[in-house]
């Protein structure tokens, strides 16, 4: 659900009016491909309705194909700004390793919602980050030069190190929002298995090269 409170200072420029698609969609009457297109288009331009979030399910091949950049990155800082569309969480990252596309050494991921000055806007399915943690992010550019995450939590993998041996694993972010099932009905997201960082990197490379799994 999206929770709104009242006051916010407008200290961040408007990046554009919401597009015709939206980040949250109702169970579709149109084909699944059109639903996914509306989802991704809406994620790019920051549109979302004030209702429960229902996301189209995206598999790894779809997330990689939609992403202009795939990067292993380290979180540097988190801040929340407001504009005429509401609150936005702006997370600064440092590039650690590029897997697809190009990014500057430091870049900003912009996601809707956040908490500032006593106001909270909580949106299901939007990942949040803490300084120092490392993630693998599947990104698309926004009009203002920032980036957003394809499929929000679906395009976020947290890097965890095993206690014994220190092997790194890429853990898919938990997805609290409901997603569209194979027949278009909304359902809870099924957990996805963690992958070794090497396997995820190799899989992304194959998909980006056109060798779909």
C-alpha positions as CSV (number, residue, x, y, z in Angstrom):
1,X,0.0,0.0,0.0
2,X,1.0,3.6,-0.5
3,X,0.6,5.7,2.7
4,X,0.5,9.5,2.4
5,X,0.8,12.3,4.9
6,X,0.3,16.0,4.3
7,X,3.2,18.5,4.1
8,X,6.4,18.4,2.1
9,X,8.8,21.1,0.9
10,X,9.3,21.3,-2.9
11,X,13.1,21.2,-3.0
12,X,13.6,18.9,-5.9
13,X,12.7,19.6,-9.6
14,X,9.8,17.9,-11.2
15,X,11.1,15.3,-13.7
16,X,8.0,15.2,-15.8
17,X,4.3,14.4,-15.7
18,X,3.3,10.8,-15.2
19,X,3.2,8.8,-18.4
20,X,0.2,6.8,-19.6
21,X,1.6,3.6,-18.1
22,X,2.0,3.1,-14.4
23,X,4.2,1.2,-12.0
24,X,1.2,-0.5,-10.4
25,X,-1.4,-2.2,-12.5
26,X,-4.6,-4.0,-11.9
27,X,-5.2,-7.5,-13.1
28,X,-5.0,-7.1,-16.8
29,X,-7.6,-7.4,-19.5
30,X,-4.9,-6.9,-22.1
31,X,-2.1,-9.4,-23.0
32,X,0.7,-9.8,-20.5
33,X,3.2,-8.2,-22.9
34,X,1.2,-5.0,-22.8
35,X,1.1,-5.1,-19.0
36,X,4.8,-5.5,-18.8
37,X,5.4,-2.6,-21.2
38,X,3.1,-0.4,-19.2
39,X,4.9,-1.4,-16.0
40,X,8.4,-0.6,-17.3
41,X,7.3,2.6,-19.0
42,X,5.7,3.7,-15.7
43,X,8.8,2.9,-13.7
44,X,10.9,5.1,-16.0
45,X,8.8,8.2,-15.5
46,X,7.8,7.8,-11.9
47,X,4.0,7.3,-12.2
48,X,2.1,5.3,-9.5
49,X,-1.5,5.3,-8.2
50,X,-2.5,5.7,-4.6
51,X,-3.5,2.1,-4.2
52,X,-2.1,-1.3,-3.5
53,X,0.9,-2.1,-5.8
54,X,0.5,-4.9,-8.2
55,X,3.6,-5.5,-10.4
56,X,4.0,-7.6,-13.5
57,X,6.3,-10.6,-12.9
58,X,9.6,-10.2,-14.8
59,X,12.0,-13.0,-15.1
60,X,15.8,-12.5,-15.2
61,X,15.9,-12.4,-19.0
62,X,13.2,-9.7,-19.2
63,X,14.9,-7.6,-16.5
64,X,18.2,-7.8,-18.2
65,X,16.8,-7.0,-21.6
66,X,14.9,-3.9,-20.2
67,X,18.0,-2.7,-18.3
68,X,20.2,-0.1,-20.0
69,X,22.8,-0.9,-17.4
70,X,23.6,-3.7,-15.0
71,X,26.0,-2.9,-12.2
72,X,27.5,-4.2,-9.0
73,X,27.5,-1.1,-6.8
74,X,28.1,0.2,-3.3
75,X,25.6,2.4,-1.5
76,X,27.1,5.7,-0.5
77,X,24.3,7.8,0.9
78,X,20.5,8.1,1.1
79,X,18.4,11.2,1.1
80,X,14.7,12.0,0.6
81,X,13.4,15.0,-1.4
82,X,9.9,16.2,-2.3
83,X,8.3,17.7,-5.4
84,X,4.8,18.2,-6.8
85,X,4.5,14.4,-7.3
86,X,5.3,13.5,-3.7
87,X,8.4,12.2,-1.9
88,X,11.3,10.5,-3.6
89,X,14.2,8.5,-2.2
90,X,17.5,9.4,-3.9
91,X,20.3,6.9,-3.2
92,X,23.8,7.6,-4.3
93,X,25.9,4.6,-5.4
94,X,29.5,4.0,-6.4
95,X,30.1,1.7,-9.4
96,X,32.1,-1.4,-8.4
97,X,31.8,-3.5,-11.5
98,X,29.9,-3.0,-14.8
99,X,28.1,-6.0,-16.2
100,X,26.1,-4.3,-19.0
101,X,26.1,-0.8,-20.4
102,X,27.9,2.2,-19.0
103,X,27.6,4.3,-15.9
104,X,29.7,7.1,-14.3
105,X,31.7,6.2,-11.2
106,X,28.9,7.6,-9.0
107,X,25.2,7.7,-9.9
108,X,21.9,8.3,-8.2
109,X,18.9,5.9,-8.1
110,X,15.5,7.6,-7.7
111,X,12.5,5.7,-6.4
112,X,9.1,7.0,-5.2
113,X,8.3,7.3,-1.5
114,X,10.3,7.8,1.6
115,X,10.2,9.5,5.0
116,X,11.1,13.2,5.7
117,X,10.1,15.9,8.1
118,X,7.4,13.8,9.7
119,X,5.9,12.7,6.4
120,X,5.9,9.1,5.3
121,X,5.0,7.7,1.8
122,X,5.5,3.9,1.8
123,X,5.2,2.1,-1.5
124,X,5.2,-1.7,-1.8
125,X,7.9,-3.2,-3.9
126,X,10.3,-0.3,-3.8
127,X,13.7,-1.4,-2.4
128,X,15.6,0.7,0.2
129,X,19.3,0.7,0.8
130,X,21.8,1.5,3.6
131,X,25.2,3.1,3.1
132,X,28.0,0.5,2.8
133,X,25.9,-2.3,1.4
134,X,26.7,-3.8,-2.0
135,X,24.0,-4.8,-4.5
136,X,23.6,-5.8,-8.2
137,X,21.2,-3.3,-9.8
138,X,19.3,-3.5,-13.2
139,X,18.8,0.1,-14.2
140,X,17.0,2.3,-16.7
141,X,17.7,6.1,-17.1
142,X,15.3,8.8,-16.0
143,X,14.8,12.1,-17.9
144,X,16.7,14.1,-15.3
145,X,19.9,12.0,-15.4
146,X,19.1,9.8,-12.4
147,X,18.3,6.1,-12.7
148,X,15.5,3.8,-11.6
149,X,15.5,0.1,-11.1
150,X,13.7,-2.2,-13.6
151,X,10.9,-4.0,-11.7
152,X,11.9,-2.3,-8.5
153,X,12.6,-5.1,-6.0
154,X,12.7,-7.6,-8.9
155,X,15.8,-5.8,-10.3
156,X,17.6,-5.7,-7.0
157,X,20.0,-8.4,-5.7
158,X,21.7,-8.0,-2.3
159,X,25.3,-9.3,-2.1
160,X,25.9,-11.5,1.0
161,X,29.0,-13.3,2.1
162,X,28.8,-16.7,3.6
163,X,30.2,-17.0,7.1
164,X,32.4,-20.0,6.2
165,X,34.7,-19.3,3.3
166,X,33.4,-15.9,2.5
167,X,31.8,-16.9,-0.8
168,X,29.6,-14.1,-2.3
169,X,25.9,-14.8,-3.1
170,X,23.4,-12.6,-4.9
171,X,20.2,-12.7,-2.9
172,X,17.0,-11.4,-4.8
173,X,15.4,-8.6,-2.9
174,X,12.2,-9.5,-1.0
175,X,9.1,-8.4,-2.9
176,X,6.3,-7.3,-0.6
177,X,4.0,-6.2,-3.4
178,X,1.6,-8.5,-5.2
179,X,2.5,-9.5,-8.7
180,X,0.6,-10.7,-11.7
181,X,0.5,-14.5,-12.1
182,X,0.7,-16.4,-15.4
183,X,-3.1,-16.0,-15.9
184,X,-3.2,-12.4,-14.9
185,X,-4.4,-12.9,-11.4
186,X,-2.6,-11.0,-8.6
187,X,-0.8,-13.2,-6.2
188,X,2.0,-13.0,-3.6
189,X,5.5,-13.1,-5.1
190,X,7.2,-16.5,-5.0
191,X,10.7,-16.5,-3.4
192,X,13.6,-16.8,-5.9
193,X,16.8,-18.7,-5.0
194,X,20.0,-17.0,-4.3
195,X,22.8,-17.3,-6.9
196,X,26.5,-17.2,-6.6
197,X,27.8,-13.9,-7.8
198,X,29.7,-15.6,-10.5
199,X,26.6,-17.4,-11.8
200,X,24.5,-14.3,-11.9
201,X,27.3,-12.3,-13.7
202,X,27.7,-15.1,-16.3
203,X,23.9,-15.3,-16.8
204,X,23.5,-11.6,-17.3
205,X,26.4,-11.7,-19.8
206,X,24.8,-14.5,-21.8
207,X,21.4,-12.7,-21.9
208,X,23.0,-9.4,-22.8
209,X,24.8,-11.2,-25.7
210,X,21.5,-12.6,-26.9
211,X,22.0,-16.1,-25.6
212,X,18.7,-16.4,-23.8
213,X,18.5,-19.2,-21.2
